[in-house]
Amino acid sequence: MDRVIRAPPCLQCSEEIEYLYKTVEIPYFSDALITTVICGSCGFRSVDVMILGENEPARYTLAISSPEDMEARVVRSTTGTIEIPELGILIEPGPICEGSSPMWRECLSASEMSSTA
């Protein structure tokens, strides 16, 4: 399903904004609804992914053996946890949990948070 809706207001400039909705299938998850918000006036953009189904809990392991492995895209649900015991990193779910990001960004965010605590 692809659908475009135009509606005010933009969060940045209060002009009319475009909402794009698309349903996609993500491996190991169920179908997902991707919502993209684009403002033609100021360039504001936002993307949100909502998982439309529910699966049984699962555990996946990724062994890092080269620098390229740190570029792996990690997709997790908003209730998922990422743990890297070798680095002392534990990324718990929370209200602003990102659903998909490169592994290095998750590690950097977690290490920055632990160094300020």
N, C-alpha and C positions, 0 to 999 in steps of 0.2 A: 504494500500500500504506500503510495506517495501522495502527499496532500500538502497544499500551500494555502496558508491563511494570512491575510493582511489585517492587522489590528493595531491600534495605538495602545499605549505609548511606548517609545523607546526608553529604556532605563537611563540613558545618558543625555539624550537631547529632546525627548518627548514627542518626536515625530512618529509617523506611521512606521510600523516595523513588520517584517515578514517572518512568519513561522513556517518552517518546513518540517514535515513529519514523514518518516520512512520506517517501515518494519523490515528488519533483517534477521537472518539466522546466524547465530554465533556458535561455532563449535564448542562442545562441552557445556553449553548453556542452552536455554530455550530461546524462542524468538525474543527480539528486543526492539523497542521503539526508540529511534534516534530522533531527537528534537533539536533542530538547528534554528537559532534566532539570528537574523541578519538585519541591520539597519542600513538602508541605502544612503541615509543622510550623513551620519557621523562614522559609520564603519564598525559600530559595536557588534560583536559576535559572541555567541554562547552556544555550547553543545551539551546536551544531557542525554544519557543512556538509561533507559528503564527496562529491566528484565521483565518480560510479560508472563513468565511461567515460574514454576518452582521445581527444583530438582533435589534429590537426596544430597546431604553433605558429602563432599569429596575432598581428597587430599592429593595435591600434585607436587612433585619435587623437581627442581631444576638445578642441575649441577653446573656451577660456573667454572669453566676450564680455560677460557680465553677472554680477552677484553671485549670481543664481539658479543659474547654471551650477555654482557651487561646492557646491551641494546635490546634484549628480548622484551617484547611487549607483554606485560603481565596484566591479564584481565581478571578482576575479582568482583564478586558481588559486594554490595554495601555491608554485608555481614561477614565478609571474608577477612582472614588474618594472614599477614605475611611475616614469617620469622626467618632471620638470618643469624643463627646462633654464633657463627664464627666471628661476626662483627658486633654481637650484642644488640642486634636490632630486632624490635618487635613492633610491627605496624598493626594496630588494632583498628577495628571498624569504628566509625564515628559519624557525626552529622554531616561532615563535609568530605566524606570518603570519595576519592576519585575512582571510577570504575576501570580505567585503563591508563597506564602510563609506562614509559620505559623504566626498567629496573633501576637504573642509576638515579633517576629522579626520586623514586620511592626511598632508596637508601640515603640519598643526600638529605631529603626532608626529615627522615627519622633521625639521622645523626645530628642534624642541626637542632632538632627538638631536644634530644638527650643532652646535648652540650650546654643548652641554656637552662636546663632544669636543676 
